[in-house]
Amino acid sequence: MSGNNVLRQRQFQVKIGPPWLTRFEKARIVGIRALQISLGAPVLIPLEGVENLDSIRIAEKELEMGVLPIIIVRWTPEGRFQEIPIKYLKLNPP
């Protein structure tokens, strides 16, 4: 190395489950985030482009924009698990 600090980032790989957010994971994330918003949590997106300002629509829009700092934990039957930040998961299956 030439004295320069080179920051290397490893490519994150989803090893457990599909590389997209399942409908069950999506429903849970939107439901929990909508509850947080309805209880007074700050909204993480500008509200100008969101129609029908209810907490569920806002939570869905936050998920689509990728601003939620949430980590999904997926388990295998053997007891292994992987923590996956939702920014590495696709929102729509192929």
N, C-alpha and C positions, 0 to 999 in steps of 0.2 A: 504494500500500500504506500501511497505517496504522501502520507501525512494528512490527506483530506479525510474528513470524517464522512464516510459514505453510509447513508442510511438505507438499508435494504429491507424491503417489505416482502414478507412471504405471501404468496397467493393463498387466500383462505379457501379451504375446501370443505364442503358439506359431506361428511362421511356417514352420517346416520340419517336415514329417511330421504325423501325427495329433495331436490334443490329448489323447491318452491314452497311457499307458505301454504299449508293445507287449509281447507275450509274451516276446520275446527280451531286451528291456531288463529286464523284471521278473525273468526267470530269472538274468540276469547279476548284477543287484543282490542278489538273495536269496543266490545262490551265493557271491559275494564277501563279503557281510556274514556269512554262516554260517561261512566260513573264518576270518574275523577273530575271531568269537566263540569258535570252537573253539581258536584259538591264544591266548586269554586276554584279548581286548579287552573293555572294560566294556560291560555290557548297558545300553541306553538307556531301557528301560521297566521298570516293576515286574513281577515274575514271578508274582504271585499268580493272575492270570487266565489264564495260559498253560498249556494241557495238554500233556503229553508234552514235558518240558523238553529237547528236542534243539535244536541250533543252528539248524536250518532253520526250525523252528516259531517260534523266537524272532525270527529275521530277518524272516520273513513278517509277524509281529505288529508289529515295528518299522516295516516299510514301510506297513502298514495304518494305523498311528497317525500316520504322517507325521513321525517324529522323526529320520529319517536326513538328515544334511546332505550330500546327494549331488547332483551336477550331471550331467545327460545332455548329451553333445555329439552333435548330429545334423549330418551332412554332406550336401551336394547333389553331384550329379555334376560340377558346374562348379567345385567346390572351396570354395564358401561353407559356413559352418557357423553354428550357433546353440547357445549354451550355455543349457540349460533346467534350472532347479532342479526336482527332482521334486515339490516342493509345488505346482507349477503344472500338473502333469499329473494327469488322472483315472486312477484305478487300473483301472477296468473300462470296456471299450469299450461303445458303445451297442448 
